[in-house]
Amino acid sequence: MKTLLFIDDEHAGRTPLVEFLTHHGWHVWEAANGESGLSLAKLHRPAVVLCDLLMPGTNGYQVCAALRADPVLRHTRIIAISGKDFPTNRADALAAGADEFVVKPFSPSELVKLLDGLSQTPAARQAPATAPSTPRPACLKFWGVRGSIPTPGPATVHFGGNTSCIEVRADGEIIILDSGTGIRPLGLQLVGEFKDQPLSVTILITHTHWDHIQGFPFFLPAYDPRNHIRILGYEGSRARLAGVFSSQMESPYFPIGLKELPGNIVIEELRDMQFTVGKVGVRAEFMNHPGICVGYRLKTSDGVIVYLPDNEPFYRGHAEARTPHAATDTTAFIHAEEAKMVEFIRGADVLIGDAQYDAEEYQAHLGWGHGSVDDLVTLALRGQVKRLYLFHHDPEHDDAKVARMVEHARKLVAAQDGRLVVEGAREGEQFELTGPRG
């Protein structure tokens, strides 16, 4: 059945249009304001929402943003209507999440054609464009593996020089972990792969240090109004998440502002430490890194992926207590934090972790918020992880240095009779999980 929710505070305008749409095979619910409209949308999950932009209380822009922020309704089609035909109104409506913008007064017949076109769009319109017809194993791919700053050049060709970005495809979702400079080639690949299909992606941001967000202005799917891009993360220590993304695109730093991007971009600040992206369960944990920084644990139908890009072990470089009593309290705190981290990664099929330094280098970087290879291997072994990727390569490390660190990590595992597989994260490398579903 073709279902539609019509939200408009003008009763006289709603009634004849509802009768016309019903006659043409649409089942229509009506709402006189944004608040009741959102309640009906959550209750009935309509295929299309037709929403007036200028309403008292919760206006149409807020309705669009709220619909896009709701995981259950994120694929509902939205048509914004307005009596004002200004370019800014159209741009703001699309930026808030609308798929189409129609100016009042409009022809009911033309509206029906538009609605039928939306309802007849391929199945990818009703579900993420990424959902394959035949279930495929969850897969991750590295697009950026470097920490701090991009390091292009002949010495980093093998492992790569782009900053943090990983693509995960699981249970019909495309999930992107961080948007460092690696997100630029990822965006090019997605556009080439999906061509004229609308695209739906979720970007999980661990924190807003520049090497984890600086590539987003160059993410090509954000420039297509058919695409829906959801950015999730936690509020920064000094600025809100949306403000950080917006500020790096302000003049004179970038020629196009965040609100000018044609794509349907929704930025959400998370409050809960557990949530879902489609069928993928996500759990977050605060990392030991300057500011607000989290790691993510993704539970897919094929296994578990844990991403800890920036983290320093609590038991390393922690301030020494000055009294015996304080020392006892400090030790108890450190042990509790260690145990929490071990449980967070326990049994993961893949752990992608901060291994920026070797053991000697780390001694000169205590308290910087990054870890060493030795400590990461110890953590992975304690958590009974199956596969470990050394990540966040130091900008001073060339391919030969990273290769030596990988070999050292493997020797540490062998010395403890471990079965852990260790690799160095490398741009372009893919790995498929073939766990519980198989």
C-alpha positions in Angstrom: 0.0 0.0 0.0 1.1 3.5 -0.8 1.2 5.4 2.5 1.6 9.1 3.1 1.6 11.5 6.1 0.5 15.0 5.3 1.6 17.7 7.8 0.2 21.1 7.4 -1.4 23.6 9.8 -3.9 24.8 7.2 -7.0 22.5 7.4 -8.7 24.1 4.3 -5.7 23.2 2.2 -5.3 19.6 3.5 -8.9 18.3 3.0 -9.2 18.5 -0.8 -5.7 17.3 -1.4 -6.2 14.3 1.0 -9.4 13.4 -1.0 -7.5 13.6 -4.3 -4.6 11.5 -3.1 -7.0 8.9 -1.6 -8.7 8.7 -4.9 -5.4 7.9 -6.6 -4.6 5.0 -4.3 -2.8 6.7 -1.4 -3.6 5.9 2.2 -3.1 9.3 4.0 -2.7 10.3 7.6 -3.1 14.0 8.5 -1.4 16.2 11.1 -2.0 19.8 11.9 1.4 20.5 13.4 4.9 19.2 13.6 4.7 17.6 17.0 1.7 15.4 16.1 3.2 14.7 12.7 6.3 13.3 14.2 4.2 11.1 16.6 2.2 9.8 13.6 5.4 9.2 11.6 6.9 7.0 14.4 3.6 5.1 14.8 2.8 4.4 11.1 6.1 4.7 9.4 4.7 6.1 6.1 6.5 5.7 2.8 6.3 9.5 2.2 5.9 12.6 4.4 4.5 15.7 2.8 5.3 18.6 5.1 4.8 22.3 5.1 7.9 24.3 6.2 6.2 27.2 7.9 4.2 26.1 10.9 4.0 27.3 14.5 5.7 25.2 17.1 7.8 22.6 15.5 8.4 23.9 11.9 8.9 21.8 8.8 12.7 22.2 8.8 12.8 20.7 12.3 10.4 17.9 11.2 12.7 17.0 8.3 15.8 16.9 10.6 13.9 14.8 13.2 12.8 12.3 10.6 16.3 11.9 9.3 17.7 11.5 12.8 15.3 8.6 13.6 17.0 5.3 12.4 13.6 3.7 11.8 12.5 6.6 9.5 15.7 7.5 7.9 14.7 6.0 4.5 11.2 7.7 4.5 10.9 10.0 1.5 10.2 13.7 2.5 8.6 16.3 0.2 8.8 19.8 1.7 6.2 22.3 0.6 6.3 26.1 1.0 4.6 29.2 -0.3 8.0 31.0 -0.5 10.1 30.2 -3.6 13.5 31.5 -2.4 16.7 29.6 -3.2 17.6 29.7 0.5 14.3 28.0 1.5 14.9 25.3 -1.0 18.5 24.8 0.0 17.7 24.8 3.7 14.9 22.3 3.2 17.2 19.9 1.4 19.9 20.4 4.0 17.4 19.6 6.7 16.7 16.2 5.0 14.0 16.8 2.4 14.2 14.8 -0.8 12.1 17.2 -2.9 10.9 20.8 -2.6 7.5 21.9 -4.0 6.2 25.4 -4.1 2.6 26.3 -3.3 0.2 26.4 -5.0 0.9 23.3 -6.9 -1.0 21.0 -9.2 -2.4 17.9 -7.4 -1.9 15.9 -10.6 1.8 16.9 -10.7 2.2 16.0 -7.0 0.7 12.5 -7.7 3.2 12.0 -10.5 6.0 13.0 -8.2 4.7 10.6 -5.5 4.3 7.8 -7.9 7.8 8.3 -9.1 9.1 8.1 -5.6 7.1 5.0 -4.8 8.3 3.3 -8.0 12.0 4.0 -7.4 14.0 0.8 -7.1 14.1 -1.1 -3.8 17.1 0.9 -2.9 14.7 3.8 -2.3 12.9 1.9 0.5 16.1 0.5 2.0 19.7 1.6 1.9 21.2 1.6 -1.5 23.9 -0.6 0.0 21.6 -3.6 0.8 22.5 -6.5 -1.5 19.9 -8.9 -2.7 21.9 -11.8 -1.4 23.5 -11.4 2.1 27.2 -11.0 1.9 29.7 -11.4 4.8 30.5 -8.2 6.7 33.6 -6.6 5.3 35.9 -3.8 6.3 38.3 -1.8 4.1 41.1 0.6 5.1 41.1 4.0 3.4 43.2 6.0 5.8 45.6 4.5 8.4 47.9 7.4 9.3 47.8 9.5 12.5 48.2 13.2 13.0 48.9 14.4 9.5 48.8 13.0 5.9 52.2 11.7 4.8 52.2 11.1 1.0 55.4 10.1 -0.7 57.5 7.2 -1.9 58.3 6.1 1.7 54.7 5.5 2.6 53.3 3.9 -0.6 52.8 0.4 0.8 50.9 1.2 4.1 49.5 4.5 2.9 49.7 8.2 4.0 46.0 9.2 4.4 44.6 9.9 7.8 42.0 7.8 9.7 39.1 6.3 7.7 37.7 2.8 7.6 34.7 1.5 5.6 32.5 -1.2 7.1 29.8 -2.9 5.1 27.5 -5.1 7.2 23.9 -6.1 7.3 23.0 -3.8 4.5 24.7 -0.8 5.9 27.7 1.3 4.9 29.3 2.6 8.1 32.4 4.8 7.9 34.7 5.0 10.9 36.1 8.6 11.0 36.5 11.0 8.2 40.2 11.7 7.8 41.7 12.3 4.4 41.0 8.7 3.5 37.3 9.5 3.1 38.1 11.4 -0.2 39.1 8.3 -2.2 36.3 6.3 -0.5 33.8 8.9 -1.7 35.1 8.6 -5.2 34.7 4.9 -5.1 31.2 5.0 -3.7 30.0 7.5 -6.4 31.5 5.2 -9.1 30.0 2.1 -7.7 26.4 3.3 -7.1 26.3 5.8 -10.0 22.7 7.0 -10.2 21.4 5.2 -7.1 20.8 7.2 -3.9 23.3 6.5 -1.2 22.8 6.1 2.5 25.8 6.1 4.8 26.5 6.5 8.5 29.8 8.1 9.7 30.9 7.3 13.3 33.3 10.0 14.6 35.6 8.9 17.4 36.7 12.5 18.2 37.2 15.8 16.4 40.9 16.1 16.2 41.7 17.2 12.7 43.2 14.0 11.4 39.8 12.3 12.0 37.5 14.9 10.3 39.6 16.9 7.8 38.6 14.8 4.8 34.8 15.4 5.1 34.7 18.6 2.9 36.1 16.5 0.1 33.6 13.6 0.5 31.9 13.6 -3.0 28.6 11.9 -1.9 27.9 15.0 0.3 27.4 17.0 -2.9 24.5 14.9 -4.3 21.0 15.8 -3.0 19.8 12.3 -3.5 22.2 11.0 -0.8 21.6 10.8 2.9 24.6 11.1 5.2 24.3 10.7 8.9 27.2 11.8 11.1 27.2 10.5 14.7 29.6 11.4 17.5 29.8 12.8 21.0 29.9 16.5 21.9 33.5 17.9 22.0 35.1 19.3 25.1 34.8 22.9 23.8 32.4 22.9 20.8 29.4 21.0 19.6 29.9 18.3 17.0 28.0 20.2 14.3 29.9 23.4 15.1 33.3 21.7 14.6 32.3 20.2 11.2 30.9 23.6 10.2 33.8 25.7 11.3 36.4 23.8 9.3 34.4 24.6 6.2 34.0 28.3 6.9 35.6 31.1 4.9 38.6 31.6 4.5 39.4 27.9 5.2 37.1 26.4 2.6 35.0 27.8 -0.3 31.8 25.9 0.4 30.0 26.0 3.8 28.6 22.9 5.4 25.0 24.2 5.0 25.6 24.8 1.3 26.3 21.1 0.6 23.5 19.7 -1.5 23.5 16.3 0.2 21.0 15.5 3.0 23.4 15.7 5.9 22.3 15.1 9.5 24.7 15.5 12.4 23.7 13.9 15.7 25.3 14.2 19.1 25.0 10.9 20.9 24.1 10.6 24.5 23.7 6.9 25.0 26.8 4.6 24.8 24.8 1.9 23.0 22.7 2.3 19.9 22.1 0.7 16.5 22.8 1.5 12.9 20.2 -0.6 11.1 20.8 -4.1 12.3 24.3 -3.4 13.5 24.7 -3.0 17.2 27.1 -0.3 18.3 28.7 0.2 21.7 31.0 3.1 22.6 33.6 3.5 25.3 35.6 6.5 26.3 39.3 6.3 25.4 42.3 7.7 27.3 43.1 10.5 24.9 42.9 14.3 25.2 39.4 15.7 25.0 36.3 13.6 24.3 37.3 10.5 22.4 35.5 7.2 22.1 36.2 3.8 20.6 33.4 1.8 18.9 32.5 -1.9 19.0 30.3 -3.0 16.1 28.4 -6.2 16.4 27.4 -7.5 13.0 25.7 -10.8 11.9 29.1 -12.1 11.0 31.2 -11.0 13.9 32.5 -8.1 16.0 34.8 -5.3 14.9 36.4 -3.0 17.6 38.0 0.3 16.6 40.3 2.1 19.1 42.2 4.6 16.9 43.6 6.9 19.7 44.2 5.4 23.1 46.9 5.3 25.7 46.9 2.6 28.4 45.9 4.0 31.8 48.7 2.0 33.5 51.3 3.8 31.4 52.4 7.3 32.2 49.8 7.8 34.9 50.7 10.4 37.5 52.5 8.8 40.4 50.6 9.2 43.7 52.4 11.1 46.4 51.0 9.2 49.4 50.5 5.5 50.1 46.7 6.0 50.4 46.6 7.9 47.1 48.8 5.2 45.5 46.2 2.5 46.6 43.4 4.5 45.1 45.3 5.2 41.9 46.2 1.5 41.5 42.5 0.5 42.0 41.4 3.0 39.4 44.0 1.9 36.9 43.0 -1.8 37.3 39.3 -0.9 36.9 40.1 1.0 33.7 42.2 -1.9 32.3 39.5 -4.4 33.1 36.9 -2.2 31.4 39.0 -2.0 28.2 39.6 -5.7 28.1 35.9 -6.4 28.4 35.2 -3.9 25.7 37.3 -5.8 23.1 36.8 -9.3 24.5 36.3 -11.9 21.8 36.4 -9.4 18.9 37.0 -10.9 15.5 38.9 -7.8 14.5 40.6 -5.2 16.7 41.9 -2.0 15.0 44.1 -0.3 17.6 46.5 2.6 18.3 50.1 1.4 17.8 51.7 4.7 17.0 55.0 4.1 18.8 57.4 1.3 19.5 58.4 0.7 23.1 61.4 3.0 23.0 59.6 5.9 21.3 56.7 5.6 23.7 58.9 6.5 26.7 59.4 10.0 25.2 55.6 10.4 24.6 54.1 9.5 27.9 50.8 11.3 28.4 50.3 12.1 24.7 47.3 9.9 24.4 48.7 7.2 22.1 49.9 3.7 22.7 52.8 1.4 21.8 52.8 -1.9 19.9 53.8 -3.9 23.0 50.9 -2.6 25.0 48.4 -3.1 22.2 49.5 -6.7 21.7 49.1 -7.3 25.5 45.6 -5.9 25.4 44.6 -7.9 22.4 45.9 -11.2 24.0 44.1 -10.4 27.2 40.9 -9.8 25.4 41.2 -13.0 23.3 41.0 -11.1 20.0 41.3 -13.1 16.8 42.9 -10.6 14.5 44.7 -7.3 15.3 45.5 -4.4 13.0 48.2 -2.0 14.0 46.8 1.4 13.2 47.4 5.2 13.4 50.9 4.9 12.0 53.2 7.8 13.2 53.9 10.3 10.4 57.6 9.8 11.0 57.3 6.1 10.3 58.0 4.9 6.8 56.9 1.6 5.3 60.1 -0.2 6.5 59.5 1.0 10.1 55.9 -0.1 10.2 56.9 -3.5 8.7 59.4 -3.9 11.5 56.8 -3.1 14.1 54.4 -5.6 12.7 57.1 -8.3 12.8 57.9 -7.4 16.4 54.3 -7.7 17.3 54.1 -11.2 15.8 57.2 -12.2 17.8 55.5 -11.0 21.0 52.5 -13.2 20.2 54.6 -16.2 19.3 56.5 -15.9 22.6 53.2 -16.3 24.5 52.0 -19.1 22.3 49.2 -16.9 21.2 46.9 -17.5 18.2 46.4 -13.9 17.5 46.9 -12.8 13.8 48.7 -9.5 13.6 48.7 -7.2 10.5 49.7 -3.6 9.8 46.7 -1.6 8.6 47.3 -0.8 5.0 45.3 1.4 2.6 43.2 -0.7 0.2 43.3 -3.9 2.3 40.0 -5.6 2.8 38.9 -8.3 5.3 35.7 -10.3 5.4 34.2 -11.6 8.6 32.8 -15.1 8.3 31.5 -15.7 11.8 28.1 -16.4 13.4 26.0 -16.2 10.3 28.1 -18.8 8.6 
